[in-house]
């Protein structure tokens, strides 16, 4: 059985009590049962908000780490792209040199054969 305590609520306006009484009657409850349900609902909401805030901190940390990882990957991709472009340029220059060398060798071979 749950640990329950009694307490007295003071300084409630008569109009507010009338609303509570009407709502309790409409729902087939006593005033005490309705107020108890309202308080329990309030406590659950507060606990949920607290739990959400507790969970939010690690999620914010994970989000920050993911953002840093995304930034690092973007930088790496950019650097890899630059390296590949530089390699492509070197290969193209090498192909030109090889074509020139092949032309020179063919010219020399043709001169030797004549």
C-alpha positions as CSV (number, residue, x, y, z in Angstrom):
1,X,0.0,0.0,0.0
2,X,1.2,3.5,-0.8
3,X,2.3,5.9,1.8
4,X,-0.5,8.5,1.9
5,X,-0.8,11.6,4.0
6,X,-3.7,13.9,4.7
7,X,-3.5,17.6,4.2
8,X,-6.0,20.5,4.3
9,X,-6.4,23.0,1.5
10,X,-7.2,26.5,2.7
11,X,-8.2,29.8,1.1
12,X,-10.0,28.3,-1.9
13,X,-12.6,30.6,-3.4
14,X,-16.2,29.4,-3.1
15,X,-16.6,29.8,-6.9
16,X,-13.7,27.4,-7.4
17,X,-15.1,24.9,-5.0
18,X,-18.4,25.0,-6.8
19,X,-16.7,24.3,-10.1
20,X,-14.8,21.3,-8.5
21,X,-18.0,20.0,-7.0
22,X,-19.9,20.2,-10.3
23,X,-17.1,18.5,-12.1
24,X,-16.8,15.8,-9.5
25,X,-20.6,15.2,-9.6
26,X,-20.5,15.1,-13.4
27,X,-17.8,12.4,-13.3
28,X,-19.4,10.4,-10.4
29,X,-16.6,11.3,-8.0
30,X,-16.3,12.9,-4.7
31,X,-14.6,16.3,-4.4
32,X,-11.7,14.6,-2.6
33,X,-11.3,12.0,-5.3
34,X,-11.3,14.6,-8.0
35,X,-8.8,16.8,-6.3
36,X,-6.6,13.7,-5.6
37,X,-6.8,12.8,-9.3
38,X,-5.8,16.4,-10.3
39,X,-2.9,16.4,-7.9
40,X,-1.7,13.0,-9.0
41,X,-1.9,14.1,-12.7
42,X,0.1,17.2,-11.8
43,X,2.8,15.2,-10.0
44,X,3.1,12.9,-13.0
45,X,3.4,15.8,-15.4
46,X,6.1,17.4,-13.2
47,X,8.0,14.1,-13.0
48,X,7.7,13.7,-16.8
49,X,9.1,17.2,-17.4
50,X,11.9,16.4,-15.0
51,X,12.7,13.1,-16.8
52,X,12.6,14.9,-20.1
53,X,15.1,17.5,-18.9
54,X,17.3,14.7,-17.5
55,X,17.3,12.9,-20.8
56,X,17.7,16.1,-22.8
57,X,21.3,16.7,-21.5
58,X,22.8,13.5,-22.9
59,X,20.8,14.0,-26.1
60,X,22.2,17.5,-26.5
61,X,25.7,16.1,-26.0
62,X,25.2,13.4,-28.6
63,X,23.8,16.0,-31.0
64,X,26.8,18.2,-30.4
65,X,29.2,15.3,-31.0
66,X,27.3,14.3,-34.2
67,X,27.6,17.9,-35.4
68,X,31.3,17.8,-34.8
69,X,31.6,14.5,-36.6
70,X,29.6,15.8,-39.5
71,X,31.9,18.8,-39.7
72,X,35.0,16.6,-39.6
73,X,33.7,14.3,-42.3
74,X,32.9,17.3,-44.5
75,X,36.4,18.6,-44.0
76,X,37.9,15.2,-44.8
77,X,35.8,14.9,-47.9
78,X,36.9,18.3,-49.1
79,X,40.5,17.4,-48.4
80,X,40.2,14.1,-50.2
81,X,38.6,15.8,-53.2
82,X,41.5,18.3,-53.4
83,X,44.0,15.4,-53.2
84,X,42.2,13.5,-55.9
85,X,42.1,16.6,-58.1
86,X,45.9,17.0,-57.6
87,X,46.5,13.4,-58.4
88,X,44.4,13.7,-61.5
89,X,46.5,16.7,-62.6
90,X,49.7,14.8,-62.0
91,X,48.4,11.8,-64.0
92,X,47.4,14.1,-66.9
93,X,50.8,15.7,-66.9
94,X,52.4,12.3,-66.8
95,X,50.3,11.2,-69.7
96,X,51.4,14.2,-71.7
97,X,55.1,13.6,-70.9
98,X,54.7,9.9,-71.8
99,X,53.0,10.9,-75.1
100,X,55.8,13.3,-75.9
101,X,58.4,10.6,-75.0
102,X,56.7,8.0,-77.1
103,X,56.6,10.5,-80.0
104,X,60.3,11.1,-79.6
105,X,61.1,7.4,-79.4
106,X,59.0,6.7,-82.5
107,X,60.7,9.5,-84.4
108,X,64.2,8.2,-83.5
109,X,63.2,4.6,-84.5
110,X,61.9,5.9,-87.8
111,X,65.2,7.7,-88.4
112,X,67.2,4.6,-87.5
113,X,65.2,2.5,-89.9
114,X,65.8,4.7,-92.9
